[in-house]
């Protein structure tokens, strides 16, 4: 399960059924350009900070930057699920 919401300064996403450690590893691969998914480098440049934390039943991703749910959700579905 993936739920993505806009915030005042970026996006928050909850990934149900995933551990924070495995999501953090995938996020790092995308940030470093080592991922095998369709991470858009132009969108990644708009992101200032990505924080991954454990939540009950999954992982929470807080993304700070000039990005929206509409931009990130398709990329997150392909890269993280």
ABEGO torsion letter per residue (X at the ends): XBBBBBBAAEBBBBBBGBBAAAAAAAAAAAAAGABABBBBAAAAAABABBBBBBBBGEBBBBBBEBBBAAAAAAAAAAAAX
